[in-house]
Amino acid sequence: MSSESKIALYETTGFPNPARVRAALAEKGSLSQVEFIEVDVMNLEHRTEAFYAINPLGTVPVLRTLEGEYLSESTAITEYIDAFFDGPSLTGTTPLERGMIHMMQRRAEAMVMDAVGTYFHHATKGLGPALETYQCSEWGNHQKQRALAGFSYFNQHLEHNLYVAADTFSMADITLFYGLAFAEFAGIDIPAELTNLIGWRQTMSERPCFSAS
Ligand SMILES: N[C@@H](CCC(=O)N[C@@H](CS)C(=O)NCC(=O)O)C(=O)O
């Protein structure tokens, strides 16, 4: 049983969206202040009545707050973590920074993370027949092209920027980093000519929040 005196994160080890939240916690130096509860996605634990009660979309991660509220969606959870814990801001401090970070975070999510996810779930074996109950390979393969277009977009953007959204590291970097990790797992390679994106990913991979989380 989990104690309600601690914030809890329902997650599945090795999955990209929970990893986003772990990286945010690591960046804030707060990993030790959270209880981690493993959800057995491969055995459909996220599609039980008990799990739908905390997230009707049946996805991980989900964060339980100290008040006993359940937050899903990695961006919303990261907002909460950023406001709750001390440490460097991940969502911006000025109005412009906040707007830019949200915009670029959403671009990284839509153009890379979600496009790769749709390719993986529709055009490959995905998580296997028990979980992939509806697949449309044409739609999946179309999303692979979208992901590749996303890679090009970010490659161009990173030609003149060290980070995805601001002068400093933010949740937009976290989303793109795990979007690319998911792409690698799904077998979508970053084309060799996208040297800015490849270099950015290498630099990011040395950041403690990614190795520690
Ligand atoms: N938009 C959600 C996406 C969450 C998501 O898709 N999570 C995946 C794991 S990375 C999941 O729960 N998959 C379960 C399934 O495909 O059945 C977020 O930002 O947290």
The ligand as an SDF file (V2000), in Angstrom:
LIG
                    3D

 20 19  0  0  0  0  0  0  0  0999 V2000
   -0.4460   12.5150  -23.3570 N   0  0  0  0  0  0  0  0  0  0  0  0
   -0.0580   11.5800  -22.3470 C   0  0  0  0  0  0  0  0  0  0  0  0
    0.4230   10.3050  -23.0190 C   0  0  0  0  0  0  0  0  0  0  0  0
    0.5960    9.1780  -22.0300 C   0  0  0  0  0  0  0  0  0  0  0  0
    0.8910    7.8530  -22.7260 C   0  0  0  0  0  0  0  0  0  0  0  0
    0.5310    7.6250  -23.8810 O   0  0  0  0  0  0  0  0  0  0  0  0
    1.5140    6.9570  -21.9800 N   0  0  0  0  0  0  0  0  0  0  0  0
    1.8360    5.6460  -22.4890 C   0  0  0  0  0  0  0  0  0  0  0  0
    3.1650    5.1890  -21.9110 C   0  0  0  0  0  0  0  0  0  0  0  0
    4.5080    6.1520  -22.5220 S   0  0  0  0  0  0  0  0  0  0  0  0
    0.7770    4.6610  -22.0640 C   0  0  0  0  0  0  0  0  0  0  0  0
    0.2520    4.7600  -20.9830 O   0  0  0  0  0  0  0  0  0  0  0  0
    0.4820    3.6770  -22.9270 N   0  0  0  0  0  0  0  0  0  0  0  0
   -0.4690    2.6850  -22.6100 C   0  0  0  0  0  0  0  0  0  0  0  0
   -1.0400    2.0200  -23.8340 C   0  0  0  0  0  0  0  0  0  0  0  0
   -0.5640    2.3020  -24.9360 O   0  0  0  0  0  0  0  0  0  0  0  0
   -1.9530    1.2240  -23.6690 O   0  0  0  0  0  0  0  0  0  0  0  0
    0.9970   12.1960  -21.4300 C   0  0  0  0  0  0  0  0  0  0  0  0
    1.5420   13.2390  -21.7960 O   0  0  0  0  0  0  0  0  0  0  0  0
    1.2570   11.6980  -20.3320 O   0  0  0  0  0  0  0  0  0  0  0  0
  1  2  1  0
  2  3  1  0
  2 18  1  0
  3  4  1  0
  4  5  1  0
  5  6  2  0
  5  7  1  0
  7  8  1  0
  8  9  1  0
  8 11  1  0
  9 10  1  0
 11 12  2  0
 11 13  1  0
 13 14  1  0
 14 15  1  0
 15 16  2  0
 15 17  1  0
 18 19  2  0
 18 20  1  0
M  END
$$$$
